[in-house]
Amino acid sequence: MSTPKKLGPLQFILLAIPCVAVLAIPYFNKLEPSVFGIPFFYWWQLVWVPLSGVFIAIVYKMVVPSGSGD
């Protein structure tokens, strides 16, 4: 069983993107545009839930060696 690689700068940046996108409230705290009547603020937050999972999966694939699921 091999050990995972250490996080590098690229992995930290990839993990920081969703955090910054969700916490940068002054930049997306508005009502328009709305999608299906949902204000921008809410759908921006909802979109980042699955996107955060995608970013985490990318970093996981970069850090954990393949075949270590034993």
N, C-alpha and C positions, 0 to 999 in steps of 0.2 A: 504494500500500500504506500503510495507516494504522498508526500505532503503538498499542500497547496502552495502556489507561488505567492510572494508578497505583493501587496498592492503597489502599483506604480502610479506616477502622476496621471496617466491616461485614465486609469480606473477611478481615481479620485475625482477627476473632472466628470467622467460619465455618471458617477453617483451624485455629484453635486448639481448637475443640470436639473433633475426633477425637484430637488430641494429649493433651488433658487427660483424655478418657474412657479412653484406653488406659494412660496413666501414673498414674492415680489408683488404684494397686494396693491400698492399704489399704481402700478402700471396696468393692471387689468380690472380694477374696481370700477366698473361701469355697467350700465344696463344694456347698451346697444353694442354690437349686434346681438339679437336674440335668436335662438334656435328652438323651434317648436314652442315658442313662448317662454323659454327658459332664459333668464338674463345671462349675459356674457360671463359674469363673475362665477356663476354656478356651473355652467358647462365647461369653463376653463378648468375648474377644480376636478370635475368628473372625468374629463379627458386625460388628466395627468395620473389618475389612478392606474389604468392599464399601461400607460406609457412608462410609468415608474417601474412596473413589473418587467417591461421589455428591457429597460436600462439595467436593472438588476440581473436579469438573465444573461445579458451580454457580458457584464463584468464577471459573473459566475463562470461562464464558458471560458473567459480569458484566464481566470485564476485557478480553477480546479482542473487538474489534468483529466483528459478523457480516459474512461475505463476505471475510474476510481470509485464507482458506485457500489463496490462490494461491501 
